[in-house]
Amino acid sequence: MSYNKLTRDQIAERVAQDIPDGAYVNLGIGLPTKISKYLPADKDVFLHSENGLLAFGPPPAKGEEDPELINAGKEYVTMQTGGCFFHHGDSFAMMRGGHLDIAVLGAFQVAANGDLANWHTGAPDAIPAVGGAMDLAVGAKKVFITTDHVTKTGEAKIVAELTYPVTGKHCVDRIYTDLCVIDVTAEGLKVIEKVEGLSFTELQGLTGATLIDATQG
């Protein structure tokens, strides 16, 4: 069967659909920052950035960039009415204090039990740069992951157990990949959506952990 993978923007748009009105949300560096472009205007979502922003908005129009308004990924943002900026330490206090409803992060690996590895591959020449990943993984009430389903070399990123250094244990609630959406539950990894044309058997073959098909009924 033939199927088309979701683009990075399509993944971001899909995540935006699941962010509820009134939520305080941190968007991690990389793909998650794209989500700000797809949040509906009729929702009040308060975006938080670990470098000290709250209630920021989508990227500015070309030529209207403010060099003092950037997110943690050094990308230009706008500020919503009532938005504010503050000390880095205060921002981490918000993250560690359980004040964020959702953190959307990238991943190198996600284990079947919700363990997350997203800051280091363990390669000897890699530069350790955990940033706020650990604080977000354990501090947010829910953790959403955005990632390609497999690596560029075809290795599974959703695995039975992590082989990379751990960011947080039992912290992931939902995984959004370019092929599917998976809920991490006590019963296991439940596939609740998959791209059209992709069979469950094909998806399982691209995954390093046992999946449960919850797309029917």
C-alpha positions as CSV (number, residue, x, y, z in Angstrom):
1,M,0.0,0.0,0.0
2,S,1.1,3.6,-0.6
3,Y,1.0,6.4,1.9
4,N,2.4,9.9,2.3
5,K,4.2,10.9,5.5
6,L,3.1,14.1,7.2
7,T,5.4,17.1,6.8
8,R,6.8,18.9,9.8
9,D,4.2,21.6,9.4
10,Q,1.4,19.1,9.2
11,I,2.7,17.5,12.4
12,A,2.7,20.9,14.1
13,E,-0.8,21.6,12.9
14,R,-2.0,18.3,14.2
15,V,-0.6,19.0,17.7
16,A,-2.2,22.4,17.7
17,Q,-5.6,20.8,17.5
18,D,-5.0,19.0,20.8
19,I,-4.0,22.0,22.8
20,P,-7.0,23.2,24.9
21,D,-8.2,26.7,25.4
22,G,-6.5,28.3,28.4
23,A,-3.5,26.0,28.5
24,Y,0.0,27.1,29.5
25,V,2.3,25.5,27.0
26,N,6.1,25.3,26.4
27,L,7.2,24.7,22.8
28,G,10.6,23.0,22.6
29,I,13.3,23.9,20.2
30,G,12.9,22.7,16.6
31,L,9.6,21.3,15.2
32,P,7.5,22.2,18.3
33,T,8.1,25.9,17.8
34,K,6.1,25.7,14.5
35,I,3.0,25.0,16.5
36,S,2.6,28.7,17.3
37,K,1.6,29.3,13.7
38,Y,-1.3,26.9,13.8
39,L,-3.0,27.7,17.1
40,P,-6.6,28.9,16.3
41,A,-7.4,32.5,16.9
42,D,-10.4,31.6,19.0
43,K,-8.3,29.8,21.6
44,D,-6.4,31.6,24.4
45,V,-3.2,29.6,24.7
46,F,-0.4,31.0,26.8
47,L,2.9,30.0,25.2
48,H,6.0,29.9,27.5
49,S,9.6,29.9,26.4
50,E,12.4,28.9,28.8
51,N,14.5,32.0,28.1
52,G,11.8,34.1,29.8
53,L,8.7,34.7,27.7
54,L,5.0,34.1,28.5
55,A,2.1,34.7,26.1
56,F,4.1,35.1,22.9
57,G,2.6,34.6,19.5
58,P,3.5,33.4,16.0
59,P,6.5,34.6,14.0
60,P,6.4,38.2,12.9
61,A,5.9,39.3,9.3
62,K,9.1,39.7,7.3
63,G,10.7,43.1,8.2
64,E,8.9,43.4,11.5
65,E,11.3,41.3,13.5
66,D,12.3,42.6,17.0
67,P,15.8,41.3,17.9
68,E,14.8,41.4,21.6
69,L,11.8,39.0,21.1
70,I,13.1,35.5,20.4
71,N,12.2,32.1,21.7
72,A,14.6,29.5,23.1
73,G,15.5,28.4,19.6
74,K,16.6,31.9,18.7
75,E,13.6,32.4,16.4
76,Y,11.7,35.7,16.2
77,V,8.3,35.8,17.9
78,T,5.6,38.3,18.5
79,M,4.0,39.1,21.9
80,Q,0.3,38.8,22.6
81,T,-1.7,41.4,24.5
82,G,-0.7,41.0,28.2
83,G,2.4,39.0,27.4
84,C,5.5,39.5,29.4
85,F,9.2,38.6,29.7
86,F,11.2,37.9,32.8
87,H,14.4,36.4,34.3
88,H,15.6,33.0,33.1
89,G,15.6,31.8,36.7
90,D,11.9,32.7,37.1
91,S,11.2,30.9,33.9
92,F,12.7,27.7,35.2
93,A,10.8,28.1,38.5
94,M,7.6,28.0,36.4
95,M,8.8,24.9,34.6
96,R,10.0,23.0,37.8
97,G,7.0,24.2,39.8
98,G,4.4,22.3,37.8
99,H,2.8,25.5,36.3
100,L,2.9,24.3,32.7
101,D,0.0,22.3,31.4
102,I,1.8,20.9,28.4
103,A,5.4,20.7,27.1
104,V,5.9,19.8,23.5
105,L,9.4,18.3,22.9
106,G,11.4,16.6,20.2
107,A,12.9,13.1,20.8
108,F,15.8,10.8,19.8
109,Q,13.9,7.9,21.4
110,V,10.7,7.2,23.3
111,A,10.3,4.0,25.2
112,A,7.1,1.9,25.5
113,N,6.8,3.0,29.2
114,G,7.0,6.7,28.3
115,D,10.7,7.2,29.1
116,L,12.2,10.0,27.0
117,A,15.7,10.5,25.5
118,N,16.0,13.8,23.7
119,W,19.2,15.6,24.7
120,H,22.2,13.3,23.9
121,T,22.8,10.3,21.7
122,G,25.7,9.1,23.8
123,A,28.1,9.7,20.8
124,P,31.7,10.4,22.1
125,D,32.0,13.5,20.0
126,A,28.6,15.0,20.9
127,I,28.4,18.2,22.9
128,P,26.2,17.7,26.0
129,A,23.4,20.4,25.9
130,V,20.5,19.3,28.0
131,G,19.1,22.9,28.3
132,G,15.7,22.8,29.9
133,A,14.7,19.4,28.6
134,M,14.8,17.6,31.9
135,D,13.0,20.3,33.7
136,L,10.2,20.3,31.1
137,A,10.0,16.6,30.9
138,V,9.3,16.2,34.7
139,G,7.8,19.6,35.4
140,A,4.9,19.8,32.9
141,K,1.6,18.2,33.6
142,K,1.6,16.5,30.2
143,V,4.4,15.9,27.7
144,F,3.7,15.6,24.0
145,I,6.5,14.4,21.6
146,T,6.9,15.4,18.0
147,T,9.3,13.3,15.9
148,D,9.9,11.4,12.7
149,H,8.9,7.8,13.2
150,V,12.3,6.5,12.2
151,T,15.8,8.0,11.9
152,K,17.3,9.0,8.6
153,T,19.0,5.6,8.4
154,G,15.7,3.8,9.1
155,E,16.2,3.0,12.8
156,A,13.1,3.0,15.0
157,K,12.7,6.0,17.4
158,I,9.9,4.4,19.4
159,V,11.6,1.5,21.2
160,A,11.0,-1.1,23.9
161,E,13.7,0.4,26.1
162,L,15.9,3.5,25.7
163,T,19.5,3.0,24.5
164,Y,20.3,6.7,24.7
165,P,20.8,8.8,27.9
166,V,17.5,9.4,29.7
167,T,15.9,12.8,29.8
168,G,12.9,11.8,31.9
169,K,11.3,8.6,33.1
170,H,7.6,7.7,32.5
171,C,7.0,11.3,31.4
172,V,5.6,11.0,27.8
173,D,1.8,11.1,27.3
174,R,1.4,11.3,23.6
175,I,3.6,10.9,20.5
176,Y,3.0,12.6,17.2
177,T,5.1,11.3,14.3
178,D,5.0,11.7,10.5
179,L,3.1,8.4,10.4
180,C,0.7,8.3,13.4
181,V,-0.4,9.5,16.8
182,I,0.2,7.3,19.8
183,D,-1.0,7.5,23.3
184,V,1.3,6.1,26.0
185,T,-1.0,4.2,28.4
186,A,-0.7,1.7,31.3
187,E,-1.8,-0.9,28.8
188,G,0.8,0.0,26.2
189,L,1.3,2.2,23.2
190,K,-2.1,2.8,21.6
191,V,-2.2,4.0,18.0
192,I,-5.1,6.3,17.8
193,E,-4.5,7.7,14.3
194,K,-2.3,6.8,11.3
195,V,-1.8,8.3,7.9
196,E,-4.1,7.1,5.1
197,G,-2.9,4.1,3.2
198,L,-0.5,2.9,6.0
199,S,-1.5,-0.5,7.4
200,F,-1.1,-1.3,11.1
201,T,1.2,-4.2,10.1
202,E,3.5,-1.8,8.2
203,L,3.5,0.7,11.1
204,Q,4.4,-2.0,13.5
205,G,7.3,-3.1,11.3
206,L,8.7,0.5,11.6
207,T,8.4,0.5,15.3
208,G,10.8,-1.0,17.9
209,A,8.1,-1.6,20.5
210,T,4.7,-3.4,20.5
211,L,1.8,-1.3,19.4
212,I,-1.9,-1.6,20.1
213,D,-4.3,-0.7,17.3
214,A,-6.9,1.7,18.8
215,T,-7.9,3.2,15.5
216,Q,-11.0,1.0,15.1
217,G,-14.3,1.7,16.9
